[in-house]
Amino acid sequence: MAERFLNCLGEACPIPLIRTQREMETMAAGDMLTVNIDYTCAVKGVPGWAKEQGHKVDIEEVGEGEWDIIIKKV
């Protein structure tokens, strides 16, 4: 199981989602991706897409206006 990180701070929608999708395509089942974001639209878009794809998702607020979206690829 590999763990990857994607820094999307300062990037507006849909860039965080596009970058997340591209990164997930290169990952194996069981790998985890942490996406660091600071746009509220991405807090809805990225986890929503990941759940639709069947992945496991957790959201952690790591600071005021900053979140980590943790996606485990299934």
N, C-alpha and C positions, 0 to 999 in steps of 0.2 A: 504494500500500500504506500503510495507516494503522496506527499503533501505539497501543494503548490499555492502560491500567493499571487494575486493580481491587484495592483494598485490603480484604482480608477478615480482617485481623488481629483476633483476639479473638472471631471468629464461629465457633460450633460447627456441626457437620453438622446438617442438610443445607443451611444458609444459603449457604456458599461455592459449592456446586454449583448451587443455584437462581439465585444472582446471575450465575454464569458462563454458565449456559444463556441467561438473559435478555439478557446483553450480547452473546453470540455471535449471537443472532437478528438483531441490528441491524448486524452487520458484513458486509462483502463478502469474497468469496474473495481470499485473499492477505493479508488483514489479520492482525495479530498482537495477541494479548491476553496480558498478563502478570498473573497472579493471585498476590498475595502472601498467604500463609496461615501459620498457626502451630498448626494442629490436625492431628495425624497421620492422622485418619480422612479428612480432605480431601485429603491427599497421595495417597491411594489412589482416592478417589471421583471427584475432578475429572479427573485424567488418564485414568482408566478410562473415564469417560463420553466424553471427547473422542476417545479412540482408537476407541471403538465407533462414533462419528459419522464416522470417517474423517479426522479432523484430525491434524496432526503435533504431537507433544508433546515438550517437554524439561522436566526438573525440575532445578533448581539449589538447593542448600542455601546460603542467603545469611547464615545465622547459626545459632546453636544453637537448634534448635527452630523455625526459620523458613525457609520455602521460597518460591521463585518457580516457578510453573507457567507455562510459556510455550507458548501454543497458537497454531498457524498455521492459519487457517481455509482449508479446501480446497473 
